[in-house]
Amino acid sequence: MEGPHRNIRRWDAGMLGVMAHLDPLLEEFFVALVTMTILAVIVAVLYRWVTGHSPWPYVIIAEVGAFGWGTVMLALSSPRGRR
């Protein structure tokens, strides 16, 4: 029987032990999320190191808004990969 179940069985056999591929936009979003997190930590640490003051609340609260915008901008403006 060659019906639609043939494709399902081939997919199951091909996915054993292999991580499923994410949607390219979702992959780009995760990369942007990690990038913005690293950038936020670097800015907070540099602020603390240069000024000697705690980055809370001014720098941290400003980073929260920039974090959202930056993540979206990086994810949407990244080059598209082909499947």
C-alpha positions in Angstrom: 0.0 0.0 0.0 1.7 3.2 -1.3 -0.8 5.8 0.0 -0.1 8.7 2.3 1.3 6.4 5.0 4.5 5.8 2.9 5.6 9.4 3.5 4.9 9.2 7.2 7.0 6.1 7.6 9.8 7.6 5.6 9.7 10.8 7.7 9.8 8.7 11.0 12.8 6.7 9.7 14.6 9.8 8.6 14.0 11.6 11.9 15.3 8.9 14.2 18.1 10.3 16.3 18.0 13.6 14.3 16.7 16.9 15.7 13.7 18.2 13.7 14.5 21.3 11.6 12.8 24.5 12.8 11.2 27.0 10.6 13.9 29.4 9.3 12.2 32.5 10.8 12.1 30.7 14.2 15.8 29.8 13.9 16.6 33.4 13.1 14.5 34.6 16.0 16.5 32.3 18.4 19.8 33.6 17.1 18.6 37.2 17.5 17.4 36.4 21.0 20.8 35.1 22.0 22.5 38.0 20.3 20.4 40.6 22.1 20.9 38.8 25.4 24.7 38.9 25.1 24.6 42.5 24.0 22.4 43.4 27.0 24.8 41.7 29.4 27.8 43.4 27.8 26.2 46.9 28.1 25.2 46.3 31.7 28.6 45.1 32.7 30.4 47.9 30.8 28.1 50.5 32.5 28.9 49.1 35.9 32.6 49.0 35.1 32.9 52.5 33.6 30.6 54.4 36.1 30.8 52.2 39.2 27.1 52.5 39.6 24.5 49.8 39.5 22.8 49.6 36.0 19.4 49.2 37.7 16.9 50.8 37.0 17.9 53.1 34.1 20.0 50.8 31.9 18.2 47.6 32.6 14.7 49.1 32.0 15.9 50.8 28.8 17.4 47.4 27.7 14.1 45.6 28.1 12.5 47.9 25.5 15.5 47.7 23.2 15.6 43.9 23.7 12.2 43.4 22.1 12.8 45.8 19.2 16.3 44.5 18.6 15.2 40.9 18.5 12.5 41.6 16.0 14.7 43.8 13.8 17.5 41.2 13.7 15.2 38.3 13.0 13.3 40.0 10.3 16.3 41.6 8.6 18.5 38.6 8.5 19.1 36.9 5.1 16.8 34.1 4.2 18.2 30.6 3.8 16.9 28.1 1.4 15.5 24.8 2.4 
